[in-house]
């Protein structure tokens, strides 16, 4: 692949864990467990091939509507996933950031996230973003409220508001917008994922691929498709 044409930031909607479990006659939580392993594999591969930013949609604000049993299983899996990241001694230069309203998560998970972000904050080679209890519209509302408070307190004027200011009050402040958005499982929508940030992203929907089946070869295919596209950003 042409290195200079590769995407700098890949964002992924991790869809199809439950369908994979049903397809293989396994408990739903097993599908999520396999999906978590796939995330680890893909992050390590992205690190090897030089992708500087990867962001995944792991748990949305709407996912709380799922069954109590599934949500509890997901939270246990999330606690294990974050605990394993704390214990990771691979020495890879990966910075981990968590985007979303963390206040609703279990205190043990919040503590793990705080530890991980502090432990990895000075790492530079790859920034791995995890969207947890995340909703794109909610993120924009948060940004607007923060800016409104600055106006109310007399710290800025209305005329000071521009796109950069709004971006700087999002969870992803300081992170470049995604170049490529991937959604597995055959769904063709972005489902409240980074709506501000993906305005000019290339969208890729692999046919008949559930997230636990999305391996290194599938990522290569997505990147190759991205490289073929002509990104004009509204120009000629």
PyMOL commands that set and color helices and strands:
alter all, ss='L'
color gray80, all
select helices_A, chain A and resi 3-5+17-23+28-49+61-65+68-87+102-104+107-120+136-152+158-160+163-167+211-213+216-228
alter helices_A, ss='H'
color red, helices_A
select strands_A, chain A and resi 9-13+53-60+94-99+126-134+180-183+202-204
alter strands_A, ss='S'
color yellow, strands_A
deselect
rebuild
show_as cartoon
